[in-house]
Amino acid sequence: MNRLQPLAEEYGFTVVPAFAMINNTWTKRHDIVSIRYRGHHIMTAPLKMLGWPNERYKTIEGKEQPMFFEREHRLRNWNLVIKNTPHIQQLEEKKRQLQSLEMQ
């Protein structure tokens, strides 16, 4: 994760550990992390980043881990989407509307 974290922080994203429900208990995933923006999950990235495809390096589910360059490309695209469109603002507005409905 040491390659993607500085880029994520430069764009204003935070990197947090990912958790999964296993046998009715929340367990930290040792193979992936969550990249978030203002508390909204944006994307998942592998903890160990490789610069080339490697079929032996897989997730817990058995899927091949994405390369660093693919995650870097998606992170830059999300940065453009968030900064140039009201995507996150719409999500936060919906969240506020749901909370006001729950209060009533």
N, C-alpha and C positions, 0 to 999 in steps of 0.2 A: 504494500500500500504506500510505501515511501515515495513512489514515482508519481502517483495521482493526487496525493493529499495536498502538496503545495499548489497545484493547479486548481483544485477544488476550493481551497481557502482563498486563492486570488479572485475567484469569481463570486465568492460570498456563500459558498456551500459549506456544510459541515459534514464530517465523516463520523458516523456513530456505529457502534457494534450492532450486528443484526441478531435477533433472537427468534427462536422457533418453539412451538408448543410440542413437546415430546413427552409422552406418557403423562399428560395433564400437568406438566411443569414447564415453565419458561426456561429454556436453555440457550446459552450464548452459542451462536454458530462460529466455529473456528475457521471456516473457509471463506466467509463473505462478510462484507460490511455494507451499511446503508448510507447513501449520500442524500442529504436533505437540504431543503431551502426553506427557512422560516418554519420548520417543523413538518413540512410536507415531504413525503418520500418521493424522490425524483428517480433514482435508479439504484441498482445493486451492483457492486463491484467485488471482484475477488480480493482476498487479503494479500495473496502473493501474486504480483503482476509479472507476466512474462511478455517479452517482445516478439514472440514467435508462437505459432500454433503448436500445442503439445497435447497429444491424445491421452497421455498417461496422467495428466494433471486434471482431475475431475472434481465436481462438487459431490456433496453427500448423496444427491439424487442420481449421480452417475452421468451428469451432463458435462461436456467439455467447457472449461473455464474460458471466458473471452480474453483476447489479448489486450495489452495496454493501449495500443493505438485505436482499437475499436471503442474502448471506454473513454479515451481522451476525445475522440470525435463526438461521441454522444454527449459528453459533458459540455463541450463547446456549443453544440447545437442547443442543449437545454439552456445554456447561458443566454443565447440569442433569443430563444422563445420567451424566456422569463422577462428579459429586458425590453423586448420589442412588442410584446402582446400583453394584454391584461389577464393572462392565464391564472397566475397565482391570486391576483386580486379577485377574480371571479370565484375561485375556490374558497377564499376567505369570506366573501360575501355570502355564499351559500351556507357556509358553516355558521355565520352569524344569524342567518335566517332560521336555520334549524334550531339553534340554541334559543332564539326568541319564541319559536313555536313550542319548544319543550317547556319553557317557563310559563306559558299561558295555559 
